[in-house]
Amino acid sequence: MNERDEALDIKQAIRVEYRAQAEALQRGDLDEAWLHLERAHILAQTRFLPHLVSHGKMFALAVRMRDGREAAGQILRLVLAPLGNLTGRLPIGNTGRSTVSAFAPRDIPPDLQAVLDRDAG
């Protein structure tokens, strides 16, 4: 996201990240595609359905890449995500990838934190 996106709400910001992910895939830039899925996950994490969608999209990309480890990690997260949302025990800022502990909170990029802060205010 950039400066002109500062006024985006969470739903809009998630759509921006998914659009950027699709564009990265079209260019064949898998690292950037993952980055945008991770950013979408950070934004979606505290919302039940968007959280599941983010892991579904990660699972689909892992399958497309034939990355069995990531796909298995996403299946686990698809099971854990509802529990985290229902109990409120979410590792805030977690990117959602299987390369990161499903229980480890992370620092949130400042531009995403601004979106989250606007939503909370």
N, C-alpha and C positions, 0 to 999 in steps of 0.2 A: 504494500500500500504506500501511497505517497501523501504529500501535504494536502492535495485537493480531496483526499479521502478522509480527512480528519473528522468530518461530521457523520460518518457512517455509523449506523447502529450495528449490533452484532450480526443480525441476519444478513444485512447487506455486506458486511465485511467478510463473512463466511463465503458468500457467493463470489466476491472478488477473488478470494483465495482459490476456490474451486475452478473459476474461469482461468486463472493464471496457471493452475495445475494442468488443465486441459491443453492450454497453449504450449506449455513446456513439453507435454507428451507429444503433441504434433511435431515439435521441433526435434524430438528424440532426446531431450534433456531430462533424464530420469532423476538426477540429483535435485534439479530445481522442482520437478514434479513432487518429489517427496517433501521438499522444504515447504511447499504451499499446502500440502496435506497436513503436515505437522502444525503449521500456523492455523489452519482451519480447526484442527483438533483443540488447540489451546483455547480458541474462541468458543467452540461448541461444547466443551467439556462439562459445563454445569447445567446444560439443557439436555434432558433425557433423549429425545428423538434425534436432535442434531448430533449428539455424542455418538449414538449408534451409527448414524449415517457416516460420520467421519471414519469410524473403524471399518464400516462396510466398504468405503472407497479405498481405504488402505489395503484391505484384504483383496479387493479386485485388482489393485495394482501389483500386489505381491504375486497373485496367481498369473497375471499377464507376464510378469518378469520370470516366472517359474522359480520363485524364491520360497522354497518350502518352509524355511525357518521363520521368515516374516509372516507367511500365511498362517502357520500354526500359532504364532504370537498374536496375530489379529483374531483368530478364533477364540483364544483365551480371553482377549480383551473384550470381544463381543459378549462373552459370558459375564465378565467382571464389571463391565461398564454399568449395567442396570443396578447391580448391587451398590456400586459406588454412588450412583445418582440417588438411589432410594435412601441410603444411609447418610449421605452427605460427606462420606469419607473419600474425597477425591484428591489426588496429588496435583494440586493446582500448578499449572504451567507445564505439566508433563506433555511431551510431544506425541505420545501415543504409539511410537514405534516399538518393535520388539527389541531393538538395540538399547532401549532404556527401560529400567525397572518399571513395572506397572504401578509401583507404589511410591516412586520417588518424585517429589515436587521439584520444579525447576524454576529458574528465573524467567519471567515473561518479557519478551521484547517490548521496549517502550511504546512503540506504535500500537501494539495489541493491547497493552495495559491501558492506554488512553481510551480505546474502544470499550474495554471492560469497565473502566471507571465511569464513563458516560452512562453506561447501562445501569450501573449501581446507583448513580446520583439521581 
